[in-house]
């Protein structure tokens, strides 16, 4: 079977090895976003766009007018307080008015809000180097990265690549590291600053299997097959035939490994440098008794290089800094050779109906079980990472049955509507079928479309003279086959120029075709059910897979001398303690120590309760009567009050019911009516409570778009089923969300208030979170959405303002972190997400950040360098644009959830070693053995499992000027996981990254309907955001203009509206 190469961001129908990890609802993708308190800094002027930025002088006026630079409106942010708006009106930009970035609450020189230090003007492209801080003891030498010849004259728009070429290494990185041929990757990621020691030591098992490095002499050969075919399947068949015929004679008895494209690898040299072979492929017997088609191929095998395992050995021992990707790739190809011939390969996984039973997913799809396999360099040497996986395949049904399932009705009863035809065409295009009307002769075809006419109306020319014959007649006369469904269209197969018509009833779908389009909600739920396994079962299945794969008998592994252990790696781990949380002093419990990753709000009051004086309720659910809506709102108001908020029990207007299709009209009318009452008293509407039907289609997204970008009001949506149940736990969770949406704080870390967090509490620190969500596979044009959030309070670090912007389709680098543009009046102007959030922090706290910690989600290993270089450069420029010489030290950490490492308790029966779900305990951290040989990374399972097997988050430090120790960064990260606003549980990834994810997810709803995909997120149940060259990492301006998102209203920006 011919398979398309999969793009490496699996679709929502992609592999799923999902685990659920957030409380208060389901897993990470399904919840609705968190909130932020007032007091995050608002931006002055127009829509909050920076005023003129004179070359080096860093004046930033707080003036009211102007400043709506083109291209800025696509940015939105949360956070900001009104008291800063319109300050310093009228001061000329270069004098920096009173609201200049350098002033602030305490004004004056060098005090708490003192001006940013003046100093000589800096180039507009700041140098990339690790800023050292004399106050910190430096444990490991940090390799630095500097601009080769930085002159004081800013380079004329040096392109990113030119800047990167200038980056060079000042080789302080320990003398033991061998010099590697210079590459574009001349940036060194920080070395591990030693291992952590905090916490209770324990042993966990990981799904990594030790692989012995072979001592073979690997050779690489270039393969040219002519005529060239695109199908790897055909290429493999050619090579398989070649090895069968010539292994003994011409190949020196060697068994080569082949990548299905242009490369062949052998363990030792072949007895020639270049050789040509002639290979004949004979098509499978299709049972027709006719002569089988023969195809001739010419294959040239030519020595290309010796693959070098020596450097891989040095890398694993920590004596060389760069991973030799080629050598790893060879070993990967060797170990994939056997399973590729046995199973259906998809990305790095293999699937088969023999690997576990198939489960129907509905609408003609079924799930196949399989396993993921990849070879990884780790501290213990090479390891083979193996995990269980499932994905969606098309059921091998007769096409008529498939269509019946797809449309979910008896299809013979009524004719197909246009919508039906579109759905069938979409589902079947590109699918391979075999014909069933010719006995044993099973020819295969690929469907290109449907005919526009019914089968009974179709005719085609049967001879040169153009004699026409109907399809119905032809099938009866030629095959004696009577077509039953003559009212249906035919399938078109082959190319559009010479279409071939096949009635649906003579076609059956060929087995083993993966479904790569997007799954619907029901299918996703069904797939999750299959993949969701308790840790003990999953570990057992992984062990079974390893035995079943019998690597010790694999002829390719044997040939290349690769030995794979059959035991799970035992790894030292530590369980970090949970942090103490601070609640309000008026509650019975002022402080709280979470137990096994969770706690509750009983006897506690929010540390800063927000105020809701004026609110209204709109009910879109036909099932909920007005009296029920009133009762629900009363209970919710009570819960908010008990939890510590000031909440008026009476709405401004009584609850009203409305039809979903009138959402816009109703929202605007009701808002207007409420404001008519409030405005004379100079009051604002604080909150809208909305009751939604359980299945509400696009209603949720439309409502959020209208509230946040049009009316300027925060809203809390509640589903009908929850309104009827009205459980205390539910109301308490909703109260947490409402509090942060109106500017409150639910809890803060005791250590933050008592200033005991290393490298955060000692000086004003801002923590960023950033994420990019991409559209689903199959949506070729919709933009990707980038979101950046940043903490707006210090020392507490719990409130995050957020910005979102649309950017080019599948672009991974965040384009709007820093940008400059020409203003017709003021000349060159700079702005961007980082700059706005820094100003906002300054407004909210009266201080400028003296440290930056940047958590970046969703970057695959193949993109580390590009993302770091581009985004760190943007952070530097944003800082320098605020004031010359302002370069606070930056720590840049990538957060990954899409990997296949799983950790298991050493003894599943030890009640003290597992949580209720059988998973390892929250706070489990691993930074040895299965981690990177030399770099600063760690796995942290910060959450308690709910169902399935917990997936630890992987944190990899790409830049660290703050000189974190392993303990300091691991503890900070774990402690932050307890400050997530939307539930009383610790979460699985650090909250700033989580909030960025929620904000990006929310912004999908703001897109114009034709580009939106009803707001669903990229990740769906996809498993690996791997390298596969899928996401573009081209620099800015690499693609056509993207329609900007509508701007958020000022009062919404100031709070955590996305919660």
Buried (B, 14 or more C-beta within 10 A) or exposed (E): EEBEEBBBBBBBBBBBBBBBBBBBBBBBBBBBBBBBBBBBBBBBBBBBBBBBBBEBBBBBBBBBEBBBBEBBBBBBBBBBBEEBBBBBBEBEBBEBBBBBBBBBBEBEEEEBBBBBEEEEBBBBBBBBBBEEBEEBEEEBEBBBBBBEEBEEEBBEEBEBEEBBEBBBBEEEBBEEBEEBEEEEBBBBBBBBBEBBEBBEEBEBBBBBBBBEBBEBEBBBBBBEBEEEBEEBBBBBBBBBBBBEBBBEEBBBEBBBBBBBEEBBBBBEBBEEEEBEBEBEBEEEEBEEEEEEEEBEBEBBBBBBEEBBBEBBBBBBEBBBBBBBEBBBBBBBBBBBBBBBEEBBBBBBBBBBBEBBEBBEBBBBBBBBBBBBBBBBBBBBBBBBBBBBBBBBBBBBBBBBBBBBBBBEEEBEEEEBEEEBBEBBBEBBBBBBBBBBBBEEBBEBBBBBBBBEEBBEBBBEEEEEEEEEBBBBEBBEEEEEBEBEBBEBBBBBBBEEEEBEBBBBBBBBBBBBBBBBBBBBEEBBBBBBEBBBBBBBBBBBBBBBBBEEBEBEEBEBBBBBBBEBBEEBBEBEBBBBBBBBBBBBEEBEBBEBEBEBBBBEBEEBBBBBBBBBBBBBBBBBBEEBEEEBBBBBBEBBBBBBBBBBBEBBEEBBBEBBBBEBEEBEEBBEEBBEBBBEEBEEEEBEBBBBBBBBBEEBEBBBBBBBBBBBBBBBBBBBBBBBEBBEEBEEEBBBBBBBBBBBBBBBBBBBBBBBBEEEBBBBBBBBBBBBBBBBBBBBBEBEEBBBBBBBBBBBBBBBBBBBBBBBBBBBBBBBBBBBBBBBEEBEEBEEBBBBBBBBBBBBBBBBBBBBBBBBBBBBBBBBBBBBBBBBBBBBBBBBBBBBBBBBBBBBBBBBBBBBBBBBBBBBBBEBEEEEBBBEBBBBBBBBBBBBBBBBBBBBBBBBBBBBBBBBBBBBBBBBBBBBBBBBBBBBBBBBBBBBBBBBBBBBBBBBBBBBBBBBBBBBBBBBBBBEEEBBBEBBBBBBBBBBBBBBEBBBBBBBEEBEEBEBBBBBBBBBBBBBBBB
